[in-house]
Amino acid sequence: MKHRVVSLRVPVPAQDVLIALFITVMQVQGTIVRNVGEVVQRPLSDLGNLGYVLLVVSGVVVVVRRRWPVLVFVTAALASLVYYGLDFPDGPGWLGLFVALYTVAAYGDGRRSLVIAGVATSVLAIGWLVAAADIEPRAAVGWVYFRIGASVMSAALGESVRSRQVIAAEAQERAELAERTREKEARARVDAERLRIAREVHDTVAHAIAIINVQSGVTAHVLDRKPEVAREALRAIEQTSSRALHEMRAILGVLRDDGDDNDGRVPYPGLGQIDELAAKARAAGLDIELKESSSAAPLPSAVGGAAYRILQESITNVIRHVGPTRVTVALNHGTEALEIRVTDEGRHAAPGHGSAGPHLPARHQPGTGGSAQPGRGILGMRERCQLLGGELDAGPLPGGGFEVSARLPLAPTGRSL
């Protein structure tokens, strides 16, 4: 059986009505009861029942204390000064005043509300003490000090409540800000990972398709005349496509939670696979020369991976836009940075290349190395360098050909994905 939780909380306006009604009854009835059988200097019914009016006004005005706290407090304070200044009998006629003073401090802004409460309490204390100058018996003056002390305590209680509310609101705001910051950081990490996967997919697919395109062109060109060459080209297509599928599986594997496919993933590409990359490029018709200085220490994985992708994209651009030519790849392992330089000599600079293998069809434009205008490939390479705090330059050479040069710090200073 389900039990419903019923809220018994009274609405705020109804609370204030009940409080005002209670205070009004207590002030009037309490004053009457306290002075039964005593001779008072001025009864409540004197001056046209002015005593009753002052007690009722200072109680009823509490109804609107949340909306106009200062006005309610001023009304209650004036009523108290007039009441005791005219020597009406003492009693609990200060309840409305204390509630109004508490409200000023609790719903104020801190400094200004405390100034109002302090000045008003001082004025009330002076007025009460002056009104009690000739009070008899003299022991009754203790009630004056009680009213002064209770006024101070009411203001202090209101300020305490206000401070706790401010602290709670600030804590809530900080929690909401922290939540928004966590969501923003999570979105940024997701976007960064999406961008990383997009780069990896672009590099893998573009390189594989470029080589497959070249080899398929060779196959179509020599299929009838040189079946052995065509067979080698088809074998290269098979190996390239298989390797691309494995790399794609490794790249996209982060999107799956399966743990049993880890054994089938290929290692993350790095400079250790540069010889394999060069062999694929030679099979596509490039004459590649590798120049690599000795490295005293292993490269960080992020630097090695970025270097491999830059080399892969540079060679892919040569295959796509130039065709068979001579390419020089220089790697300089420094103590602070890895320097990469990929230079091709352009289509016109490969006069003896016809004997090494068939040329590509005429769709490859001669005379330039790489693309004259930076495309997504060059932009992706530059972004990889910037993420590691490095820099990349790419452009045509004065004598023909194209050059890509990059510098990757061994201690990355940029943003990591």
PyMOL commands that set and color helices and strands:
alter all, ss='L'
color gray80, all
select helices_A, chain A and resi 12-34+46-64+69-85+95-107+111-131+138-222+227-255+262-264+271-283+301-321+347-349+353-355+376-387
alter helices_A, ss='H'
color red, helices_A
select strands_A, chain A and resi 287-292+326-333+337-344+391-396+402-409
alter strands_A, ss='S'
color yellow, strands_A
deselect
rebuild
show_as cartoon
